[in-house]
Amino acid sequence: MGFLSKHDIIEVKDTYYEKIQVPEWGGEVYIYMLTAGERLNFENMVSRSKLGSNNTFDASVILNLIALCLRDEAGDILFSGDEVKELGKKNGKVIKKLAEKCMQINALGDDTLLEAKKN
């Protein structure tokens, strides 16, 4: 392995995603890994959020994570801004499944989120 130039770094395709079957919705969705900027913004949001009992996060934190990760075939975010609250009206079992996949793909465990909250 040699030294990477700026061009090498910019050109490398390091985006990762998984196609997830959602039979309850009649199809499949793409769950993407967050970019560095998206992850930092998400961690900032976590740090400003309030913790509930048992160190649980407000539902909006998880719904925002799903909204950031849920994308179309071109990699464009499907839900933004006020649309995020619409995800909160969907099947809880599906949302839990998507949240778990988003956290797995982005290496975000509860401990990581709590650490972001502290910082």
HELIX and SHEET records of a PDB file:
HELIX    1   1 LYS A    6  GLU A   11  1                                   6    
HELIX    2   2 PRO A   23  TRP A   25  5                                   3    
HELIX    3   3 ALA A   36  ARG A   48  1                                  13    
HELIX    4   4 SER A   53  ASN A   55  5                                   3    
HELIX    5   5 ALA A   59  CYS A   69  1                                  11    
HELIX    6   6 GLY A   81  GLU A   83  5                                   3    
HELIX    7   7 VAL A   84  LEU A   87  1                                   4    
HELIX    8   8 GLY A   92  ILE A  105  1                                  14    
HELIX    9   9 ASP A  110  LYS A  118  1                                   9    
SHEET    1   A 3 TYR A  17  VAL A  22  0                                        
SHEET    2   A 3 GLY A  27  TYR A  32 -1                                        
SHEET    3   A 3 LEU A  70  ARG A  71 -1                                        
END                                                                             
